[in-house]
Amino acid sequence: MKNNQVSLEQVLDAYEKIKNAVRVTPLTAFECGNGCELFLKREDLQETGAYKLRGAHNLVSRLSRKEKARGVVCASTGNHALGVVHACSLARTGCVVFMPENTSPEKIAKAKAYSGRLAGVELLGKDFDESSKIARDYAKEKGMVFVHPFDDARVISGQGTIAVELMKQLDEKGKTPDYVFAPVGGGGLITGIGAYIKAVSPKTNIVSVEPDGSTCLFEAVKHNERVVIDSADTFVDAVAVKQAGKIAFENSRRIINMYAVVPVNTVRYACSVLEKSGIYAEPAGALAFSALYTPSFLDSFEGKTVVCIVSGGNVKK
């Protein structure tokens, strides 16, 4: 991958590679009251309850026989772990999952349920970044393959397959998106989606959405370097990352048009709005949607076609 630039071809290749292992999630119309034509891409209805399954499958399915025999290691606040364990179960590959000590009980229970005899779950580290270091060290010591949740081209290309689906789904309705909102933690999701959409629809605006307690990509772009933020708010736990991925940062100016930083209370409100319609999004799952309720965006999209990625729904119902 030249200069870490994610391409249309990589995303399309991933789409073909994983299409039999993931669900085509629905694109549903939603009335939010601000005059735009809003669609939600429902990755909360994905097999493991989140989009992370896509990138995990794209990477694990490409491992060599020797790599699969060595086994896989990952670090995750939950959703990436579920995706990796699911992918490893199909590939019959052993894996070890490291999760922060404060990971939600629902995600821990799901990871253990998916793991079976092929995986082990370790709760180590006070946050994602600390768990990630422990996992990397473990993989190196044991000679296993470390599957990064957002800073690997294979993972990013897998996440980009969401965009292939949503563009097809909109085209069937005779529409092209004016704006696509994506939640951001380390930046893998928005990089994959943006790489594809900008290639097929250059005028579509890609909007990065981060909670105000976890703004590692926004700060990286502002300072023109991958800064490490002091802390990452754990309410929106799936995006609680202190440093943006290298690939996301290097692709950000090419694919991202706007940055939204959303107060955590607005994310809470967005969760409740979705829940009233029977959509049980976790905080990160409601994050992109929550940007539509921030003062700076509230009246900006009248008459526009807008898509928000509902990235996950692993909450207790």
Sequence and secondary structure as in RCSB ss.txt:
>XXXX:A:sequence
MKNNQVSLEQVLDAYEKIKNAVRVTPLTAFECGNGCELFLKREDLQETGAYKLRGAHNLVSRLSRKEKARGVVCA
STGNHALGVVHACSLARTGCVVFMPENTSPEKIAKAKAYSGRLAGVELLGKDFDESSKIARDYAKEKGMVFVHPF
DDARVISGQGTIAVELMKQLDEKGKTPDYVFAPVGGGGLITGIGAYIKAVSPKTNIVSVEPDGSTCLFEAVKHNE
RVVIDSADTFVDAVAVKQAGKIAFENSRRIINMYAVVPVNTVRYACSVLEKSGIYAEPAGALAFSALYTPSFLDS
FEGKTVVCIVSGGNVKK
>XXXX:A:secstr
 GGG   HHHHHHHHHHHTTTS    EEEE  SSSSEEEEEEGGGSTTSBTHHHHHHHHHTT  HHHHHH EEEE
 SSHHHHHHHHHHHHHT  EEEEE TT  HHHHHHHHHHHTTTEEEEE SSSHHHHHHHHHHHHHHHT EE  SS
S HHHHHHHTHHHHHHHHHHHHTT   SEEEEE SSSHHHHHHHHHHHHH TTSEEEEEEETT  HHHHHHHHTS
    S   STTGGG  SS  HHHHHHHHHH  EEEEE HHHHHHHHHHHHHTT    HHHHHHHHGGGSTTTTTS
 TT EEEEEE B  S  
